[in-house]
Amino acid sequence: MHVGIFADGGYEKGMGHVVRMKRLAEVLKQRCLITFYTNQESEAFLHEEHWRVIVKPELQQHEFILREIKSKKLDLLLFDILGVPAELLKKIKTETDAKIVLFEEKNGKSIQYSDAVINGIYGHIRSRVYVQGNTRIYEGPDYLILHPAFQAAREDYTLKKDCRNILVALGGSDPKQLIFKVLAAADQVPDIKDKNIMFVMGSASPHQEAVRKRIEKKPQYKMIEQTNDMAGLMKQADAAIVAGGISLYEAICIGVPCLVLSQVEHQTATAKTFADQGAALDLGLGELVPDETLIYQMSRIMSSYPLRLSLHKGGRPLVDGKGIMRVTAILQELYEQEI
């Protein structure tokens, strides 16, 4: 099976799409030939010896994609791009035999030209499967693509009464520069010198050097640049401050009590849903959170074991970390239907 994966990322777009698809490709590469189609900003991140990475042209992308599908005889197409044009999908359906799977897509016009839609994030907190026209839709955390290491970390994680290690992960690019807001608030948290804070920054973040200078005289702060072991880092954390994207799901899967500062509007819906289930502390859009509120809530989650325990228990049943295996099985079944 030859799989074509379409995913873009970068400072403005964020890195969630390409991170998700790279994780899936790591599993699929054992049984499939894979070609990635991406933008210039994501090429280096996706580069791997096990698959080919092609940068899509800026102009006439639809024509380019159609030529690639036909010339390479792609069997399965995975689109993890915000707003895949329905007219492109219609042409693919009309002119090729390739199966189409969309990720995190709510546009009904695009959905009608796909064979399956997998909405791990956009779906309801309670997972479900249903049919819309000729398309099977999988929604909810059961279909969330996390690295397999998170399932193992979940099994090993123990919540400690003393909160000493805090992880801060605000997205791969942190476009709202929320890390500086958290740094300023941390300086005002009581007993912060007794805490160890890990600031995890993605490859698309342009703030790394500025953060390094801010923390160079604070030995309890540590900056981690682009890790391949987020599960291992989160497993060390007694609490986390995360954005409302994939890092929120990762923390909840393991059981790390977390405070959420969303980067963009659509993340606030996810964060609120988890907060309503008692699984996270949601502060809304990070750029709008008053400094006093952030200081208070950071102090609260670090000092209160009953609060952390409540968040830990509230979140763990919601994300089991097995989504990547479920999605792999869905893709294999879809391909086998045509054999």
C-alpha atoms as one frame of an Amber mdcrd trajectory, in Angstrom:
protein
   0.000   0.000   0.000   1.366   3.416  -1.021   0.128   6.145   1.327   0.215
   9.846   0.529   0.101  12.095   3.597  -0.756  15.787   3.241   0.039  17.921
   6.296   1.317  21.481   6.786   2.806  23.189   9.830   4.840  26.155  10.966
   4.873  29.186  13.227   1.440  30.518  12.247  -0.255  27.171  11.574   1.263
  25.405  14.564   2.868  21.970  14.394  -0.015  19.782  15.551  -0.925  18.504
  12.080   2.567  17.379  11.081   3.336  15.973  14.543   0.170  13.869  14.412
   0.878  12.540  10.916   4.538  11.823  11.650   3.479   9.701  14.624   1.038
   7.785  12.454   3.659   7.322   9.740   6.048   5.798  12.283   3.541   2.966
  12.721   2.484   2.699   9.070   6.057   2.568   7.731   6.343  -1.060   8.831
   3.793  -2.132   6.217   3.412   0.781   3.767   5.339   2.944   1.341   4.853
   6.559   2.468   5.200   9.903   0.705   4.667  13.146   2.651   3.445  16.323
   0.949   4.023  19.405   3.056   5.022  23.087   3.117   8.551  24.483   3.298
   8.386  25.173   7.048   7.689  21.539   7.894  10.111  19.798   5.542  13.011
  19.531   8.010  10.759  18.272  10.823   9.292  15.516   8.656  12.592  14.428
   7.084  13.187  10.717   7.725  14.973   7.909   5.913  11.871   5.697   5.957
   9.768   7.903   3.685   9.988  10.628   1.069   9.097  14.266   1.793   7.958
  16.507  -1.063   7.347  20.243  -0.650   4.155  21.280  -2.435   4.475  24.242
  -4.825   2.891  27.536  -3.808   0.975  27.802  -7.086  -1.325  25.275  -8.809
  -1.281  22.906  -5.848  -4.448  21.068  -6.885  -3.024  20.177 -10.278   0.248
  19.108  -8.670  -1.521  16.871  -6.132  -3.625  15.191  -8.821  -0.527  14.496
 -10.934   1.268  13.011  -7.938  -1.650  10.721  -7.042  -1.841   9.412 -10.600
   1.893   9.119 -11.324   2.758   7.444  -8.035  -0.427   5.363  -7.998  -1.212
   6.365  -4.411  -3.695   3.968  -2.792  -4.597   5.890   0.355  -4.597   9.649
   0.930  -4.467  11.154   4.417  -5.296  14.869   4.645  -4.448  16.645   7.898
  -4.823  20.195   6.611  -7.203  22.863   7.849 -10.011  23.269   5.308  -9.223
  20.746   2.566 -11.030  22.170  -0.519 -14.079  20.108  -1.495 -13.392  20.760
  -5.181  -9.980  19.081  -4.893 -11.447  16.047  -3.165 -14.179  15.809  -5.804
 -11.566  15.747  -8.579  -9.584  13.062  -6.759 -12.709  10.934  -6.384 -13.654
  11.430 -10.032 -10.233  10.891 -11.584  -8.546   8.303  -9.312  -9.302   5.174
  -7.288  -7.515   6.412  -4.176  -9.243   6.214  -0.810  -9.490   9.512   1.091
  -9.273   9.976   4.867  -9.648  13.407   6.472  -8.423  14.339   9.958 -10.078
  16.955  12.178 -12.545  18.023   9.484 -16.058  19.409  10.057 -16.858  20.805
   6.600 -19.794  18.787   5.253 -18.898  19.471   1.607 -15.418  18.052   2.066
 -16.642  15.129   4.158 -18.990  13.923   1.404 -16.019  13.232  -0.893 -14.067
  11.239   1.681 -14.214   7.587   2.675 -13.563   8.212   6.360 -13.118  11.129
   8.756 -11.148  10.793  11.989 -11.873  13.603  14.451  -9.979  12.743  17.607
  -9.948  16.362  18.778 -12.990  17.842  17.063 -15.254  15.032  18.215 -17.263
  14.863  21.426 -15.565  13.916  24.692 -17.415  10.595  24.485 -16.242   8.684
  21.421 -18.637   7.462  18.749 -18.784   6.114  15.193 -21.511   7.032  12.706
 -22.187   7.250   8.971 -22.823  10.515   7.143 -23.809   9.834   3.527 -21.199
   7.345   2.294 -18.594   8.444   4.827 -17.819   6.728   8.112 -16.908   9.206
  10.853 -14.898   8.370  13.965 -15.070  10.970  16.738 -13.608  11.450  20.173
 -10.473  10.661  22.198 -10.595   6.964  21.287  -9.238   8.054  17.879  -6.694
  10.566  19.078  -3.212   9.946  17.664  -0.695   9.933  20.498   2.747   8.367
  20.450   2.618   4.774  21.797   4.994   5.862  24.570   2.130   7.713  26.247
   0.275   4.497  26.934   3.369   3.089  28.648   3.923   6.331  30.581   0.296
   6.233  31.701   0.816   2.791  33.230   3.965   3.910  35.073   2.756   7.288
  36.325   2.208   7.898  40.021   0.851  11.183  41.337   2.971  12.423  44.218
   1.664  14.511  47.112   4.582  16.927  46.918   4.521  18.992  43.722   8.161
  19.566  42.814   8.362  19.125  39.029   6.281  21.275  36.666   6.243  20.913
  32.889   5.334  23.835  30.611   4.392  22.916  27.015   2.590  25.639  25.075
   2.600  24.199  21.568   5.181  23.600  18.881   5.398  27.251  17.839   3.755
  29.237  20.684   2.480  31.982  18.331   1.041  34.057  21.199   4.363  33.947
  23.106   2.613  32.604  26.184   5.856  31.204  27.541   6.913  34.730  28.553
   3.608  35.218  30.354   4.182  31.993  32.287   7.788  32.943  33.075   6.691
  36.284  34.507   3.950  34.645  36.578   6.279  31.920  37.853   8.567  34.542
  39.359   5.629  35.620  41.559   4.590  32.159  42.742   5.434  31.506  46.423
   8.216  28.960  47.018   8.989  28.800  43.279  12.681  28.366  44.109  11.807
  24.948  45.532  10.263  23.829  42.216  11.865  22.454  39.073  10.238  23.828
  35.916  10.823  22.301  32.475   9.975  24.595  29.535   9.491  22.412  26.455
   9.747  24.336  23.181   9.047  23.058  19.677  11.196  23.348  16.575   8.880
  25.996  15.087   9.255  28.368  18.042  11.391  31.458  17.349  11.628  32.324
  21.056  14.227  29.795  22.167  17.192  32.152  22.489  15.123  34.789  24.326
  13.858  32.180  26.792  17.351  30.832  27.323  18.540  34.299  28.329  15.574
  34.782  30.670  16.313  31.626  32.645  20.115  31.434  32.542  20.462  32.636
  36.147  17.644  30.457  37.483  18.978  26.946  38.071  15.521  25.572  38.893
  14.365  26.402  35.339  15.337  24.233  32.377  14.616  24.717  28.693  14.192
  21.653  26.487  14.385  22.169  22.737  12.316  19.890  20.498  12.147  16.613
  22.397  11.354  13.200  20.938  10.372  11.955  24.390   7.500  14.120  25.575
   5.961  11.094  27.276   9.109  10.616  29.351   9.195  14.284  30.337   5.517
  14.359  31.264   5.914  11.224  33.339   8.311  13.199  35.576   5.828  16.052
  36.086   3.670  16.557  39.168   1.704  19.279  37.331   1.700  20.826  33.854
   0.855  24.098  32.162  -0.218  23.351  28.593  -1.926  24.832  25.559  -5.318
  23.466  24.508  -3.970  21.302  21.692  -2.242  17.930  21.665  -0.227  18.613
  24.829  -3.489  18.802  26.793  -4.503  15.337  25.623  -1.033  13.992  26.352
  -1.131  15.259  29.937  -4.631  13.912  30.541  -3.719  10.523  29.063  -0.840
  10.088  31.507  -2.758  11.609  34.403  -0.734  14.780  34.924  -2.890  17.509
  36.560  -2.864  20.455  34.195  -3.705  24.121  33.818  -4.663  25.181  30.276
  -3.777  28.402  28.434  -5.253  28.101  24.935  -3.379  29.585  21.985  -6.365
  29.907  19.622 -10.143  30.053  19.871 -10.916  26.468  18.846  -8.670  25.145
  21.632 -10.844  26.851  24.225 -13.770  24.547  23.400 -11.599  21.484  24.026
 -10.206  22.892  27.263 -13.670  23.837  28.527 -14.986  20.356  27.767 -12.244
  18.747  29.825 -12.685  21.310  32.610 -16.406  20.522  32.740 -15.453  16.879
  33.320 -13.154  17.862  36.197 -10.095  16.889  34.146  -8.280  20.239  33.830
  -8.186  23.858  34.999  -9.191  26.001  32.021  -8.144  29.661  31.938  -9.372
  30.373  28.386  -7.336  32.206  25.759  -3.901  32.654  27.275  -3.293  36.133
  25.897  -6.422  37.397  27.697  -5.692  35.883  31.108  -4.856  38.579  33.707
  -1.432  38.157  35.280  -2.969  37.987  38.770  -5.266  35.133  37.711  -2.400
  33.156  36.218  -0.235  33.610  39.323  -3.109  32.529  41.567  -3.999  29.442
  39.533  -0.365  28.370  39.157   0.092  28.706  42.918  -3.130  26.790  43.510
  -2.303  23.767  41.341   1.224  23.563  42.759   0.177  23.803  46.415  -3.008
  21.720  46.565  -2.640  17.936  46.445  -6.445  17.391  46.715  -6.919  19.554
  43.615  -4.235  17.701  41.656  -5.653  14.360  42.751  -9.136  15.395  41.619
  -7.841  16.456  38.184  -5.811  13.257  37.902  -8.826  11.066  38.617 -11.142
  13.164  36.453  -8.958  13.008  33.364  -7.494   9.528  33.129 -10.718   7.713
  32.102 -11.174  10.089  29.147  -8.002   9.395  27.101  -6.551   5.875  27.105
  -3.668   6.459  24.646  -4.648   3.597  22.310  -5.980   5.803  19.521  -3.040
   5.340  17.165  -3.630   1.593  17.052  -7.351   2.099  16.395  -6.618   4.529
  13.565  -4.053   2.172  12.016  -6.641  -0.624  12.043  -9.230   1.672  10.405
  -6.815   2.566   7.590  -5.853  -1.065   7.014  -9.483  -2.145   6.866 -10.316
   0.657   4.436  -7.528  -0.401   2.096  -8.397  -4.081   2.287 -11.962  -3.389
   1.173 -10.632  -2.758  -2.321  -8.313  -5.773  -2.539
